[in-house]
Amino acid sequence: MTAASEITVDHLINKGLIHPETAEKHRAKRSRHDEILAGMRGTETDSTTLITMSDGPLEKAIVGALCDAAGIPGTARDGIRLLSGSEFRVDSGAKDRRTIDIIGARRLDEAVTVKAWHPVFATEAKYDAWVNGGHGYCKAAKESYSNQAICYLHGCIDARLGEDVKFIWLGNATAHPEFGPWGRKGIHEGDFKWAGLEEAFRLQEIAKERWSSLTWAEVGEAITVALAAEGLADEAAAIVRFLRAGGPSSN
């Protein structure tokens, strides 16, 4: 057995579960990430950062869970790597500062230095936060009210996130799935007292058909099963705890 205090970012790098070069980009947060692995409660940003640092069987397990949610067949999963939205945006030329949390992308020809990643899926990750939105939030909707669930499908934050890209909402299981995987954290019928929200709700209803749903608990189960098969059950437990992915009580 590996004691919880022994499971650090360096330990996970040595086990082939975190990519050393990606981890180096986040070295300033190393001590914080070690504390979260040891049991401190982390944030949504901490969790998405760890996901995009993943490598080897950990990355494969997370990619598999996301592809399962989006209905991406096994033959189309080869070569997919996990990137943060900001890493993906570096070579996009996009001027919008907003990014979606996690991109699953395939590297194009190594000789290509511009737009070197082809996206397969894009994931927005939330715990209990509200869906970001506002009037003028979306270029396609101009001055109307819009939010992440609607806008991200339009390619506003990056033109490469178009019709051929699968969108996945990673969050807690909601008591109101009829409103979409974001539940009442997005637009709902109780918002109609504000002008323009009824039309925005209609657009969200259309948009939700393109969003697949995945829960943190489902990601946690995928990680637990995959790493246990590699003899890394203790590492899996620490990672699942870090991601607050052990089920509703962890979130």
C-alpha positions in Angstrom: 0.0 0.0 0.0 1.0 3.6 -0.7 0.3 6.0 2.2 -1.8 9.0 1.3 1.1 11.3 2.4 3.3 9.6 -0.2 1.0 10.4 -3.1 2.3 13.7 -4.5 2.4 15.2 -8.0 6.0 13.9 -8.3 4.8 10.4 -7.2 2.1 10.5 -9.9 4.7 11.6 -12.5 6.9 8.7 -11.5 3.9 6.3 -11.9 3.2 7.6 -15.4 -0.1 9.2 -14.4 0.8 12.9 -14.9 2.7 14.3 -17.8 6.0 15.9 -16.5 6.1 18.7 -19.1 2.5 19.7 -18.5 3.0 19.5 -14.7 6.0 21.8 -15.0 3.7 24.5 -16.5 1.8 24.4 -13.2 4.8 24.2 -10.9 3.8 27.3 -9.0 0.8 25.3 -7.8 2.7 22.1 -7.0 2.5 22.5 -3.2 -1.2 23.3 -3.3 -1.8 20.2 -5.5 0.2 18.0 -3.1 -2.0 19.3 -0.3 -5.2 18.5 -2.2 -3.9 15.0 -2.9 -3.3 14.6 0.8 -6.9 15.5 1.6 -7.4 19.3 1.4 -10.5 20.4 -0.5 -9.7 21.8 -4.0 -11.6 24.0 -6.4 -13.0 23.4 -9.9 -9.9 25.0 -11.4 -7.7 22.6 -9.4 -9.6 19.6 -10.8 -9.6 20.7 -14.4 -5.9 21.5 -14.1 -5.2 18.0 -12.8 -7.2 16.4 -15.6 -5.2 18.3 -18.3 -2.0 17.2 -16.6 -3.0 13.6 -16.8 -1.0 11.0 -18.7 -0.8 7.3 -19.4 -3.6 5.1 -18.0 -5.1 8.1 -16.1 -5.5 10.2 -19.2 -6.8 7.1 -21.1 -9.5 6.5 -18.5 -10.7 10.1 -18.5 -10.7 10.3 -22.3 -12.6 7.0 -22.3 -15.3 8.3 -19.9 -15.7 11.5 -21.9 -15.9 9.7 -25.2 -18.4 7.2 -23.7 -20.6 10.2 -22.7 -20.4 11.8 -26.1 -20.9 8.6 -28.0 -17.5 8.7 -29.7 -16.6 5.2 -30.9 -13.4 3.4 -29.9 -12.0 3.7 -33.4 -12.2 7.5 -33.2 -10.4 7.8 -29.9 -6.9 7.0 -30.9 -4.4 9.9 -30.4 -6.8 12.1 -28.3 -4.9 14.1 -25.7 -6.4 16.4 -23.0 -5.6 20.1 -23.1 -6.8 23.1 -21.1 -8.9 25.6 -23.1 -6.0 28.1 -22.8 -3.5 25.6 -24.2 -5.7 24.9 -27.1 -6.3 28.6 -27.7 -2.6 29.4 -28.0 -2.4 28.6 -31.7 -6.0 29.5 -32.6 -5.7 33.3 -33.3 -8.9 33.7 -31.3 -9.2 37.1 -29.6 -12.0 36.1 -27.2 -10.5 35.6 -23.7 -13.1 33.0 -22.7 -12.2 29.3 -22.9 -14.0 26.1 -22.3 -12.3 24.0 -19.6 -11.1 20.8 -21.3 -10.4 20.0 -24.9 -9.9 16.5 -26.3 -7.8 17.0 -29.4 -5.7 15.1 -31.8 -2.3 16.4 -32.8 -1.9 17.3 -36.4 1.4 16.9 -38.4 4.2 17.7 -36.0 5.6 20.0 -38.7 2.6 22.2 -38.4 3.2 25.1 -36.1 -0.1 26.9 -36.5 -3.5 25.5 -35.5 -1.7 22.2 -34.6 -4.6 20.6 -32.7 -7.8 19.2 -34.2 -10.6 19.1 -31.5 -12.7 16.1 -31.0 -14.7 17.1 -27.9 -14.9 20.1 -25.6 -15.9 19.9 -22.0 -17.3 22.4 -19.6 -16.7 21.4 -16.0 -18.7 22.6 -13.0 -19.3 21.6 -9.4 -22.2 23.8 -8.1 -21.4 27.1 -9.9 -24.0 28.9 -12.0 -23.8 28.8 -15.8 -22.0 32.0 -16.9 -24.1 34.3 -19.0 -25.5 37.7 -19.5 -26.8 40.2 -22.1 -24.4 40.4 -25.0 -22.5 37.3 -23.7 -22.7 35.6 -27.2 -21.6 37.3 -30.4 -24.2 35.4 -32.4 -27.0 36.6 -30.0 -25.7 40.2 -30.0 -27.4 42.1 -27.2 -29.8 39.3 -26.2 -29.2 37.2 -23.1 -27.1 34.1 -23.6 -24.9 31.8 -21.6 -22.1 29.2 -21.9 -24.5 26.4 -22.8 -25.8 28.3 -25.8 -22.9 30.4 -26.9 -20.1 27.8 -26.9 -21.9 25.9 -29.7 -21.6 28.8 -32.0 -17.8 28.8 -32.2 -17.7 32.2 -30.6 -14.8 31.4 -28.3 -12.9 29.5 -31.1 -14.0 28.9 -34.6 -12.6 25.4 -34.5 -15.3 24.3 -32.0 -17.9 23.8 -34.7 -20.5 21.3 -35.7 -18.2 18.3 -35.8 -17.1 18.8 -32.2 -18.9 16.9 -29.4 -19.8 19.0 -26.3 -19.8 17.5 -22.9 -21.1 19.0 -19.6 -19.2 17.5 -16.7 -21.0 18.3 -13.4 -22.8 16.9 -10.4 -26.0 14.9 -10.9 -28.8 17.4 -11.0 -32.3 17.1 -9.5 -33.7 18.9 -12.5 -32.3 17.1 -15.6 -35.2 18.4 -17.6 -33.4 21.7 -17.9 -30.2 20.1 -19.2 -27.2 18.7 -17.4 -26.7 22.1 -15.6 -30.2 21.8 -14.0 -31.5 25.0 -12.4 -28.0 26.5 -12.5 -28.8 27.6 -16.1 -31.9 29.3 -17.4 -35.2 27.9 -16.1 -38.8 28.8 -16.2 -38.6 30.7 -13.0 -36.4 33.3 -14.8 -39.2 34.4 -17.2 -39.9 37.3 -14.9 -36.9 39.0 -16.5 -37.3 40.4 -20.0 -35.7 38.3 -22.7 -35.1 35.2 -20.6 -38.0 33.3 -22.1 -36.4 33.5 -25.6 -33.0 32.6 -24.1 -34.6 29.5 -22.4 -35.9 28.4 -25.8 -32.4 28.7 -27.2 -31.0 26.8 -24.3 -33.6 24.0 -24.9 -32.3 23.7 -28.4 -28.7 23.8 -27.3 -29.0 21.1 -24.7 -29.6 18.5 -27.4 -26.0 19.0 -28.4 -24.6 18.6 -24.9 -23.8 15.2 -23.5 -23.9 14.8 -19.7 -21.2 13.2 -17.5 -21.0 13.3 -13.7 -17.9 13.6 -11.6 -18.9 10.3 -10.0 -18.8 8.6 -13.4 -15.3 10.0 -14.0 -14.3 8.7 -10.6 -15.6 5.2 -11.3 -13.7 5.1 -14.6 -10.5 6.2 -12.9 -10.9 3.7 -10.1 -11.5 0.7 -12.4 -8.7 1.6 -14.8 -6.0 2.3 -12.2 -6.9 -0.7 -10.0 -6.2 -2.9 -13.1 -2.7 -1.4 -13.1 -2.1 -2.0 -9.4 -2.6 1.7 -8.6 -5.7 1.6 -6.4 -4.2 3.9 -3.8 -3.2 6.4 -6.4 -6.7 6.2 -7.9 -8.3 6.9 -4.5 -6.1 10.0 -4.0 -7.0 11.3 -7.5 -10.7 10.6 -7.1 -10.6 12.5 -3.8 -8.7 15.4 -5.5 -11.4 15.6 -8.2 -14.2 15.3 -5.7 -15.4 12.5 -7.9 -16.4 9.9 -5.3 -20.1 10.5 -5.6 -22.6 13.1 -4.4 -21.3 13.1 -0.8 -17.9 14.2 -2.2 -19.3 17.2 -4.0 
